């Protein structure tokens, strides 16, 4: 009788362990699948970055160091293999692109270059799409990390090599740009120190009552 109970307990523990392991595997796969959607947008960004650098080099020849940082960051991002390596490399590329953006503000003549404007718009569109798929990836990562750190699944996570994974957060430069308050310019046509003139409306004239001529 006692051996039967022991067998049942061990079988229940084995089933529970298998279920925990399968749940961790599922969460890890969900994270990797979520990054696949990001990967599509990142490859398009790599192509646009190369075209953008080629376009602006003729206008900003003195920004060689900035171009070098962007090119090196792009190469590192393209050579990254694992999800975590790509997250780190793409954040470095985002920081380099933010530095390029700041440098190009000193060249207003670029605003007349239609190719540059088109590339800039396409890159902004890619960044917006990245923000959307990145939220889904971070949600999948958070679910995996919760399972890895929560008891009792954390016991099996350590046994089978599961660990807390990094989120795909925006870079410090991008966060500073997002947190920056917009410039608001309040303009008034009235002279300084004088309130704008409010047009006055003339009330309509009261209607006059006319009576027909009475016969004398």
FENMO-V795289 format. One record per pair of residues at least 24 apart in sequence whose C-alpha atoms are under 10 Angstrom apart, sorted by sequence separation. I is the first residue (numbers start at 0). J is the second residue. D is the distance in whole Angstrom. If there is no record, write none. Layout:
i->I j->J d->D
i->I j->J d->D
This chain:
i->49 j->73 d->8
i->68 j->92 d->8
i->69 j->93 d->9
i->71 j->95 d->9
i->72 j->96 d->9
i->140 j->164 d->7
i->141 j->165 d->9
i->45 j->70 d->10
i->48 j->73 d->8
i->69 j->94 d->9
i->70 j->95 d->9
i->140 j->165 d->7
i->141 j->166 d->8
i->68 j->94 d->9
i->69 j->95 d->5
i->70 j->96 d->10
i->140 j->166 d->6
i->46 j->73 d->9
i->68 j->95 d->6
i->69 j->96 d->6
i->137 j->164 d->10
i->139 j->166 d->9
i->140 j->167 d->9
i->45 j->73 d->6
i->67 j->95 d->9
i->68 j->96 d->9
i->69 j->97 d->9
i->137 j->165 d->9
i->138 j->166 d->9
i->44 j->73 d->9
i->45 j->74 d->9
i->66 j->95 d->9
i->69 j->98 d->9
i->137 j->166 d->6
i->65 j->95 d->7
i->66 j->96 d->9
i->68 j->98 d->9
i->69 j->99 d->8
i->136 j->166 d->8
i->137 j->167 d->6
i->45 j->76 d->8
i->65 j->96 d->9
i->68 j->99 d->9
i->136 j->167 d->7
i->137 j->168 d->8
i->45 j->77 d->8
i->66 j->98 d->10
i->134 j->166 d->10
i->65 j->98 d->7
i->66 j->99 d->7
i->93 j->126 d->10
i->133 j->166 d->9
i->134 j->167 d->8
i->42 j->76 d->9
i->65 j->99 d->6
i->133 j->167 d->7
i->134 j->168 d->9
i->41 j->76 d->9
i->42 j->77 d->8
i->64 j->99 d->10
i->65 j->100 d->10
i->133 j->168 d->8
i->41 j->77 d->9
i->133 j->169 d->9
i->62 j->99 d->9
i->65 j->102 d->8
i->130 j->167 d->10
i->130 j->168 d->9
i->130 j->169 d->9
i->62 j->102 d->8
i->62 j->103 d->9
i->59 j->102 d->9
i->38 j->82 d->9
i->41 j->85 d->10
i->45 j->89 d->10
i->48 j->92 d->10
i->52 j->96 d->10
i->55 j->99 d->10
i->59 j->103 d->7
i->58 j->103 d->9
i->59 j->105 d->9
i->35 j->82 d->9
i->38 j->85 d->9
i->45 j->92 d->9
i->52 j->99 d->9
i->59 j->106 d->7
i->34 j->82 d->7
i->41 j->89 d->8
i->48 j->96 d->8
i->55 j->103 d->8
i->58 j->106 d->7
i->58 j->107 d->10
i->31 j->81 d->10
i->58 j->108 d->8
i->59 j->109 d->9
i->31 j->82 d->7
i->34 j->85 d->10
i->55 j->106 d->10
i->58 j->109 d->7
i->30 j->82 d->9
i->34 j->86 d->10
i->55 j->109 d->8
i->54 j->109 d->9
i->55 j->112 d->9
i->54 j->112 d->9
i->55 j->114 d->10
i->54 j->114 d->8
i->55 j->115 d->7
i->54 j->115 d->6
i->53 j->115 d->10
i->51 j->114 d->9
i->52 j->115 d->10
i->50 j->114 d->9
i->51 j->115 d->7
i->54 j->118 d->9
i->50 j->115 d->9
i->51 j->116 d->10
i->51 j->117 d->10
i->51 j->118 d->6
i->50 j->118 d->8
i->51 j->119 d->8
i->48 j->118 d->9
i->47 j->118 d->7
i->48 j->119 d->9
i->51 j->122 d->9
i->47 j->119 d->9
i->97 j->170 d->9
i->47 j->121 d->8
i->48 j->122 d->8
i->97 j->171 d->10
i->98 j->172 d->8
i->47 j->122 d->7
i->94 j->169 d->9
i->97 j->172 d->7
i->46 j->122 d->10
i->93 j->169 d->8
i->94 j->170 d->6
i->96 j->172 d->10
i->97 j->173 d->7
i->44 j->121 d->9
i->45 j->122 d->10
i->90 j->167 d->8
i->93 j->170 d->7
i->94 j->171 d->8
i->95 j->172 d->9
i->96 j->173 d->10
i->43 j->121 d->10
i->44 j->122 d->7
i->47 j->125 d->9
i->87 j->165 d->9
i->89 j->167 d->9
i->90 j->168 d->8
i->92 j->170 d->9
i->93 j->171 d->9
i->94 j->172 d->6
i->43 j->122 d->9
i->44 j->123 d->10
i->86 j->165 d->8
i->87 j->166 d->10
i->90 j->169 d->7
i->91 j->170 d->8
i->93 j->172 d->8
i->94 j->173 d->7
i->97 j->176 d->9
i->44 j->124 d->10
i->86 j->166 d->8
i->87 j->167 d->8
i->89 j->169 d->10
i->90 j->170 d->6
i->93 j->173 d->8
i->44 j->125 d->7
i->83 j->164 d->8
i->86 j->167 d->6
i->87 j->168 d->10
i->89 j->170 d->9
i->90 j->171 d->9
i->43 j->125 d->8
i->44 j->126 d->8
i->82 j->164 d->10
i->83 j->165 d->7
i->85 j->167 d->9
i->86 j->168 d->9
i->90 j->172 d->10
i->82 j->165 d->10
i->83 j->166 d->9
i->86 j->169 d->10
i->87 j->170 d->10
i->90 j->173 d->10
i->40 j->124 d->10
i->41 j->125 d->8
i->83 j->167 d->9
i->40 j->125 d->6
i->41 j->126 d->9
i->44 j->129 d->10
i->82 j->167 d->10
i->40 j->126 d->8
i->40 j->127 d->10
i->41 j->128 d->10
i->40 j->128 d->7
i->41 j->129 d->8
i->40 j->129 d->6
i->39 j->129 d->9
i->37 j->128 d->9
i->38 j->129 d->9
i->36 j->128 d->10
i->37 j->129 d->6
i->40 j->132 d->9
i->36 j->129 d->9
i->37 j->130 d->9
i->37 j->131 d->9
i->38 j->132 d->10
i->37 j->132 d->6
i->36 j->132 d->7
i->37 j->133 d->7
i->35 j->132 d->10
i->36 j->133 d->9
i->34 j->132 d->8
i->37 j->135 d->10
i->33 j->132 d->8
i->34 j->133 d->8
i->36 j->135 d->9
i->37 j->136 d->8
i->33 j->133 d->8
i->36 j->136 d->9
i->33 j->134 d->10
i->34 j->135 d->9
i->35 j->136 d->9
i->33 j->135 d->7
i->34 j->136 d->6
i->33 j->136 d->5
i->34 j->137 d->9
i->32 j->136 d->8
i->33 j->137 d->9
i->30 j->135 d->9
i->31 j->136 d->8
i->33 j->138 d->9
i->34 j->139 d->9
i->30 j->136 d->6
i->33 j->139 d->7
i->34 j->140 d->10
i->29 j->136 d->9
i->30 j->137 d->8
i->32 j->139 d->9
i->33 j->140 d->9
i->30 j->138 d->8
i->31 j->139 d->9
i->29 j->138 d->10
i->30 j->139 d->5
i->31 j->140 d->9
i->29 j->139 d->6
i->30 j->140 d->6
i->28 j->139 d->9
i->29 j->140 d->8
i->30 j->141 d->9
i->27 j->139 d->8
i->30 j->142 d->9
i->26 j->139 d->7
i->27 j->140 d->8
i->29 j->142 d->9
i->30 j->143 d->8
i->26 j->140 d->8
i->29 j->143 d->9
i->26 j->141 d->10
i->27 j->142 d->9
i->28 j->143 d->10
i->26 j->142 d->7
i->27 j->143 d->6
i->26 j->143 d->5
i->27 j->144 d->9
i->25 j->143 d->9
i->26 j->144 d->9
i->23 j->142 d->10
i->24 j->143 d->9
i->23 j->143 d->7
i->26 j->146 d->8
i->22 j->143 d->9
i->23 j->144 d->10
i->26 j->147 d->10
i->23 j->146 d->7
i->22 j->146 d->9
i->23 j->147 d->8
i->19 j->146 d->9
i->23 j->152 d->8
i->22 j->152 d->9
i->23 j->153 d->10
i->19 j->151 d->9
i->20 j->152 d->8
i->23 j->155 d->9
i->24 j->156 d->10
i->19 j->152 d->6
i->23 j->156 d->7
i->34 j->167 d->10
i->18 j->152 d->10
i->19 j->153 d->9
i->27 j->161 d->9
i->30 j->164 d->10
i->16 j->151 d->10
i->19 j->154 d->10
i->20 j->155 d->7
i->24 j->159 d->10
i->27 j->162 d->10
i->16 j->152 d->9
i->19 j->155 d->7
i->20 j->156 d->8
i->23 j->159 d->10
i->15 j->152 d->10
i->19 j->156 d->9
i->24 j->161 d->9
i->27 j->164 d->9
i->16 j->154 d->10
i->17 j->155 d->10
i->20 j->158 d->10
i->23 j->161 d->8
i->16 j->155 d->7
i->20 j->159 d->8
i->20 j->161 d->10
